[in-house]
Amino acid sequence: MTVALERTAHAMAPAPPRPARLVLTPHTALAGQLDGAWWPRSRDLAAELPLLVTALAEPWGHITRVTVNPTRWPVIPHKVPVDGQILHVGWFTEQDPDKLILFSHTLGRWDLLVVPPETGTSAASRLMAAAAVPGSILTAAALIAAEAVIGSRPDLRIREDAWESEGGARTSDIGALARLPVGPLSAGARW
């Protein structure tokens, strides 16, 4: 008995693109250093920017220009096609390397912390939550530096994990210094 097998080439449909990993600062009257955070999956701007700009289309409108610092991006394309439009990409060495700036002709400018693609999930969650705090004065560089300290200190991670497991919600020890006592008030000082 012979069996005839027919080989057919099945065209595999490409997987749909995964959504951008993004968190935005809630709309408030408090202006801060950052408008949120973006956690790209790679350092390929040509592949990552369309996902980001598409995700921002509804809340922020048509993004026309993006600037980055070349320190973190191996290749910076000058133009990236996004939904039939052209996104212009520029770079400045003076710009914070951990920040991406987006521009729209009609709605203005937004600054996002760029969480490094290789960052672990816990660290990325802390960074994204900290970047989305309304009115925060912390810059992208300050957040990345603080996370590097937390990531290198197991005692800080253990305290945070204990807090989280007990039902608390804390993003990091960044604000802990502001809660330290500063000593007695001088004579005549008022609250």
Secondary structure, 3 states (H helix, E strand, C coil): CCCCCCCCCCCCCCCCCCCCCEEECCCCCCCCCCCEEECCCCCCHHHHHHHHHHHHHHHHCCCCEEEECCCCCCCCCCEEEECCEEEEEEECCCCCCCEEEEEECCCEEEEEEECCCCCCHHHHHHHHHHHCCCCCCCCHHHHHHHHHHHHHCHHHHHHHHHHHHCCCCCCCCHHHHHHCCCCCCCCCCCC
